[in-house]
Structures are given as C-alpha cells and as structure tokens.
C-alpha cells in the first residue's frame, strides 16, 4: 500500500517543481535564442476574397458543417467508441484542403467557397463554449481536493511544457516563421503540448458512466486545474508574443490585475445577482439571461483589448457563477445546444480549413510530427503518473489519470489558432501540432480499454491499491 505524503512535503516538492520548470526553461530559452534565425515564410492557409460572401453561400457553408459534424460524430461514437466531439473534429479536418479539397476541390469550393469567412462565427462560438466550460468548473472542488489535484495537474503541465520547449530547439530554424523569436515560438509549442481538453475528457467519462468513480472525479478535478492554469499561460504567452520585450512585465501585471478585479469586484456582484434570481421561483427571465451574456461579452472584450485573449475572459466569468446553482443550469440549458450543435462545429471546420496535412510532404516532416506526438504523450502521461504515485494513488489510478490528461482536442486547437493568427507558427508547424492533438486525443479511449478494460469494474475496484494488470 502506498502511503500518502504529508502536505508540507508535497508543498516543498511542488515548489521545487515550479522553480525547476522556470530555471530549466530559462536555460532552454538562453540556448534557443542563439540558434540561427528561421527562414520559413508564413503564408495564409485559407485565403479569403476581398469581397464578402452572399448570404446563400454562408448559409450553405453552415449547413454543410453541421451535417458533416453530426454525421461523422455519430459514426465515430457508434463504430469507434469515440465521443461525438471527436467525430466533429474529424469532420472539420475532412472539409478542409487535407481531404475534401484534395479529393474534390470543385465540390469543396462550392460547399465552402473561399469568400465565406467563418472566422467571426468560429471565434464567437468558442468564446460562448469557453463560458459554458467555466460554468461547469467547480471552484469548491478545487479547494477540497487541495494539494493532490494541484500537484498532479501542474506536473501534467510542467513535464510536457519543458519537453515542448526542448522540441522547439529542433523545430525553430526549420519550422518557425521568419522574424519570430525563439521565446515566442517555443512558448506556443510548449503550451500546445501542455493543455488538456476538459470538455472532451468529461464527455469520455460521461459516456462510460464513470464520472463519479475515484479515477473519474480525480481526473476531472486535475483537468479543471489544468484548464485554469493553461488559460492563464495562454493569456501570458499571447501577450508576450504581441509585445516588445520591455512590455512583458505589463502583460503579466494585466493578467494579475484582471484576475484580482474579477474575484474582488465581479464575483460578489455575480453572487448577489444569482441569489436574487434564485430567490424567485420563476424561470430565469430573458433579461437575466441577456445580462449574463452581456457580462460574458464585456469580460471577453476587456481581455481581448488588454492583449490577454477573449477566451480567457469568457472562461473566467463562467467560473465565477455557482456551478451547481439553478441559474447556471438554466443558462447551460438555453445556450449549450445551440453552441454545441451549430457554433462549435464551425470552429472545427475553421481549423480544418487552415490545416494542410499536405504540407507534411516527405518522410522527414512526418518523422518530426511523430516525434512531437511522442514528446507530448511522454510528458503528459509520464508527468501525471509520477505525480499520482507521489501523492499516494495506485498504479492503476495514476496510469488512467495520465491517459485521460493526454486528451487535448479542442483546447489544443484553440491555442494553435491563436498562434497561427499571431504569426508565431507556420502552417506546416500548425499541421504537425494538429496531428499531435488528434492522435493523442483519439488514443485516449483505446489506451483506457487497454489499462482498465471496457467494463466499469476496474473503475470501482474493491481494492484500489491492487497492482496494475494489463490484459
């Protein structure tokens, strides 16, 4: 039986881990800044016409995306035992130049003409979705799980972050855009490898009926901590990428000031408004729903204007709502279906249109992409496993949590789209990292079956300290 270490010991190890990550990245950055400047040009992967699309073209594109997402999502859930969101991600890639554009370019240009700009709809959709993700975040659970969840979550970020920075040393000269510093390039590569897709992970656990198992609850808590940390990292990294070196401190201060203002000023106001709404037995009024959505848009606008990114503002405002209250449930009930069915598939399609797998045109590129997948997997699974064992989890629990934390999906796509929009990564590097996100996410269900089997028995073991027995 594994003995759980005392909190003070975990705290010391956690502090040493954070300082070690900072020191190691500083050394990697120092060496990386001496590398030859990159020569790769940044060409747009989905050019748009200067003229706006007709309404008919836009509506046809939205209908195409919705039908493809629902159809492929249902097929993946039925035959591949993947959550429907994975099928929606594949649908987005299939509609882009990598599949439909290569096999039937005329059909693709008819269904998704180049003058249809999906970016505003895609960005609005993912902003709304991140607000819903925030509504699902249980801040009380994060406090109750304490040091164990924090240690596992941050170890699952620290290990792939450092491995991503090391990988950036090999990628920088060949795959970074001309004129981009190693610091900006390496930070985006590292963050893309560090994220966990909380919604996809939650969907996998829900479909298996194991959300309330010890493994499931721990993984969800770790993923929530991971998400909150990852969005803070993304906000800081995006600010660094768009600022001069002397302005980095301003970006960090902006992040800290925004978070402080949200918790000190906005959170009490939200709680007061929620209590007033829940004191009434009437359903949530349209005026109250409008107020919540206006707050969401304003929070997102403030963070976007500050250079932090709109997604962070949407996520944090959602997290300030009591996640199990009637107001949060009613907002989710009214908004979630439209976002998930219509808006979110547009984001996947937008990502697919920007992904050109054909840019990986030789064995060398595919070998590099394979190396990125290996680094990302070793970092996520290995970091989570070691931290899980340290805080007293069994080998079975630690392995399963590591596999679940390796789920990237949507969150990695968000990071990659931000990096491509800022010109920090090239379309070729973008394609490699999309492959990484797809492979690591698709591998989650098969690896869980390998470690725990397809039944629910292993998720609720009579003896949770039993040694891991692979089939």
N, C-alpha and C positions, 0 to 999 in steps of 0.2 A: 504494500500500500504506500502511495506517495503522500508525504507529509507536506501540508501547505506551509510555506514560509511565513514568518511574522510580517505584518505590514511595513515595519521600519526597514526590514531587509529588502522587501520588494521596492520600497521607495528609493533606497540607495542604488539598487541595480537600475531602476528606471531612470534616475538622474544620470547615472554613468552612461546609460544607453543614449540619452539625449545629447549629452556633451560629446560622446564618441561620434555620433552622427554629424554633429556640427563640425567637429575637428577633422573628421575624415573627409567630409565634403569640401571643406576649405582646402585641404591638401590636393584633392582631385581637381578642384577649380584652379588652383595655382598652377598645376601642371597643364591643365587643358588650355589655359589662356596662352601658353607658349606654342601650341600647335599651329601649323600653317593655316592661313585663312581659307575658308571654304570657297569653292568656285562654282558650286551648283547655283543655277538661277531659279527663281521662284516664279513659275508660270501658273496662271489660274487653271484649276482643274475643271471648272464648269462655267465657261464664259457665258455672259448674258448679253442679250441685244440691248442697244441703247433705247429701243422703243418698248413701251410697256406691252404686256400681253393682253389679248382680248379676254373678256370675262369668260367666254366659252372655253378658251384654252386653259384658263386657270381652273375652272370647274371640272374639266375633263381630267386634268392632272390630279386634282384632289380625289376624284372618283377612282382613278386608276390606282393611286397609292393605297386608298382604303380597301379596295377589293383585294389587291395583292397581299396586303398585310394580314387581313382576316383569313384569306385562303391558305397562305403559306404558314401562318401561325397555327391554324387548326390542324394542318397536316403534320407539322412538327410535333405538336402536342400528342397527336394520336399515334404516329408511327415511330417517332424518335424519342418519345418521352422527355421532350424538352418543353420548358414553359412557353406559352404562346408568344411572349415578348421576344424570344429568340427567333421565332419564325418571322416576326415583324422586322427584326434587324436584318435577317437574310433577304426579306422582300426589298428592303431599301437598297441593299447591295445589288440584287438581281435587276432592279430597274435602272441601274446606272450603266456607265460605259464598260464596266468589267464583264457584264453578262449580256443584257439586252442590247446595249449599244454595240457590242462586238458581234453578236449573232444576227441581229435585225436592226441595224441603225435607222432604217426608214420608219419602222414601227415605233422605235423609241422617240424619234424626232416628232412623230405625230402625237403620241400619248403624252410626252413630256418635252415640248418644244423648248428651245434654248432661251426664248424670250419670256418664259414663265419663271419668275423669281420666287422661289419657295422660301428664301431666307427669312423674310419677316414673319411668315406664318410658323416656320420651324422654330425660330427663336422665341416667339410668343408661346408656342406650345410647350417648349422645355422650361420656360420661366414658370408657367402655370403648374407644370408637373413637379418642379422642384418645390413649389409652395405646398403641394399635396404631400410630398415626401417629408417636408418639415412638419406638417400636421400629424404625421404618423410617428414622429420622433418622441419618445417618452423620456423627457429630461430627468424625471424622478427615477426611472430605471437606471439611468446612467449613474446617478448618485448612489443608488442602493448597491449596485454591483461593485462600485469602488475600484480598488487598485487592480484587481484581477483583469477586468474587462479593459481598463485603460492600458495596462501593460501589454496584453495580447494585441489590442488594436494598434497601438503605436509601434510595437515590434513588427506587425504586419505592414506597416508603412515604412519603418526605418530600413528594413532589410532590402526590399525592392527599390527603395529610393536610392540607396547607395549603389546597388548593382546597376540601376539605370544610369546613374552618373558615371560609373565605370564604363558601361556600354557606350555612353556618349563620347568617350575618348576615342573609341574606334569608329564611330559614325560621323563625327563632326566634320572632318575635312572633306569627306565624300558626299555626305547627305544633308548638311546644313545649308541654308540659303546664304548667298554671298552677302557679306556685311553684317551678319548676325554674330554676336559674341558667343563664346563658348558657355558663359554663365547662363544666358537666356535659353540657349539650345538645350543644355544639359538639364536645367531645371524642368523644362517641359517634358523631356523624355522621362525624367525621374518621377514626376508627378503622375504622368500617364500610366506608369508601371505600378504606382503605389495605391491607386484608388480601388475601391470595392463597390460593386453595383448593389447597393442596399435594396432597391425595389426588385431586382431580378433574384437576389438571394432570398428575399421574403417570399417571392412567388414560388420558388423551388420548394421551400419548406412547407408552404401552404398546400401545394399540390400533393405533397407526400403525407400531409396530415401530421406533421411532427413539429409544428411551430412551438408548442408548449413543452416539448421534451427538454431535458437539460442541455443537450447539444444545440438544439434549435434556438432556445432562449439565449444561450451564451453567444452563439454566432450572430444573432440579430443585434444584441447589445454591442458587441465588438464592431459590427458593421456600422451601427449608428455613430459610435465614437469615431470610427474611421472616416465616415462621410463628413462629419462636422470638421474634423481635422483637415481632410483633403480639400474641402471648400475654402478653408482659411489659407491653406497652402496655395491653392489655385489663385485666390484673390491676390495674395502677395506676389506670386510669380508673374501673374499678368501685369501687375503694377510695375514690377521690376523691368519686364520686357518692354514696356512702353515709356519708361522714364530714363532720364540720364542717370549716370552712376551716382551723382550727388543727390538725386531725388529719391533714392531707395528708402532713406530714413523717413521721408514724408509719406511714402506708401505704407510703411509699417505703422506709423502713427495714425494714418487714416483708418486702417483696419481696426486698430485698438480703440480709437475714438468711436467708430461706428458701433462696434460690439458693445462698448460700455454704454453708449446712448440708448441702444436698443434694450438692454437689460435694466437700466436705471430709469429711463423715461417711458419707453414704449411698452415694455412688458406690464407694468402696473396699469397703464391705460387699457391695454388689451384685456387683462384680467377683469377690470371693472366693467368694461362693455360686455364681456362674455357673461359675467354674473348677472347683469341687468337683463340680458337676453334670455338666460336660462331660468330666471325667476318667473318669467311668463310661461304659461302653458301653451301659448300659441306657437305654431311652427315658425321657424326663422323667417322674418319678413324679407321682402326683396330689398328694402332699404338697408337692412343689416348686412345682407349678402353683398350689396353694392359697396358698403363701407369697407368690408373685408377685402374685396377685390381692389378698391381704390388704394387701400393701405398697402396691399401687395405691389401694385404698380408703382406707387411712390417709393417704397423701400427699394425696389429693383432699380428705379430710375436714379435714386441717390447713389447707390453703389456703382452703377454704371458710370455716372458722371464723375465719381471720385476715382475712377480707374480701377475699381476692385472687381467688378463684373456684376451684371444684373442678377445672375443666377444665385449668387451668394445672398443678396438682399431678399430674394423670394424665399429661399430656403430658411433663412434665419427668422423671418417674420412668421412663417408657418410653425416653426419650432416653439415660438412663444405662446401659441394657443394651447390650452389644456387638451392633450391629445385624445383623452377619453371622454371629453365633455360632449353635450348634445350639439353645441354649436359646431365643433369640429366635425362631428359625424354628419350633420346636415350639409355643411359646406362640401365635404367629400362626396356625399350622395348626389348633390346637384351638379358638381363640376367634373368629377372624376371620369364619368363615362364619356363625355364629350372630348375631354383631353386625351384619354387613352385610345379611343376609337378613331378620332379624326386628327387631332393635332400632333400627337406623339409619332404616329407613323410618318407624318410629313417630315419630322426631324430625321428619322431613319432614312427616308428617301433622299433628303437633302445631303446627308452624309454619304449615301451610296452614289449620288451623282458626282460627288467630289472625290470618290475613291476610284483610282485607276489601277487595278491589280496588274494590268499590262505593263505598268512602269517597272515592275519587277521582271525584267526581260531576260535575265540569264541566271545561271546556277549560282553565281556569286551573290546576287541580290537575294535569292531565296535562301541561301545559306545564312546570310546576315539576318533575314527575317526569322529564320529558325532559331538563331542564337538569341534574338530578342525575346522570343517565346520562352526559351529555356531560362533565361535570366529572370524574366518576370515571374515564372512559375516557382523557381527555386526560392526567390526572395519572399514571395507571398506565403507559400506553403511552409517553407522552412522557418521563416521568422515566426509565423503563428504557432507552429508545432513546438519550437523551442520555448517560446514564452508560455504556452499552455502547460507544458511539462513543468516549468519552473514554478508556476502558481498552483500546482497540485492537481491538474487534470490528468486523466488516464491517457494512455497512448491512443486508444480508440477515439476519445473525445478530441484530443489535440490534433490528430490526423484529419478528422472530419471537419473541424473548425478551420484548419488550414486550407482544405479543399474548397470550403464554402467561401472563405475570404478571397480566394483566387478568382472569384466571379467578378468580371469587370463590366462588360456590356455597355449600358447607357452612359455610365459615368466617364468611362474612358473616351467615348465618342464626344462627350461634351468638352473634355479637356483638349482633345485633338482638334476639334473645330475651332476652339479659341486660339490654339497655337497656329493653325493654318490661317485664320483671319488676321492674326497679328504679324504674319510673315516670319514666324520663328522656325517653322519646319517646312520642308519642301513637300510637294505632292507625293514624291517617292517615299520619304520617311513617313508621311501620313498613311500611305497604303500599308507599309510594313507594320505600323502600330495598330491599324485597323485589323490586320490579320492576327496580331497578338491578342487583341481584345476578343475577337471571335473565337479563336482556338481555346483560350483559357476559360471562356465562359461556356462554350459547348462541352468542354471536358468535365465540368462540374458534376453533372448527373451520372455519367459513366463511372467516374472515379468514386463517387459516393456509393454506387452499387458495388464496386469492387471492394471497398473497405467495409461497408456495413450491410451489404446485401440489399435486395429490393423490398424486403418486408419491413415492418415497423418495429420488430422485436429488438433489434440492435440499438434503436434509438431510445428504448426504455428498458435497459438491461437490469436484471435483478442484482447483478454485481458490476457496477460501473467501473471498478478497478481491474476487471478481468483483462488479461493481455490481449493485444490486438491480434486477431486471427484472420489472415487474408484467405479468401476462398482459393 
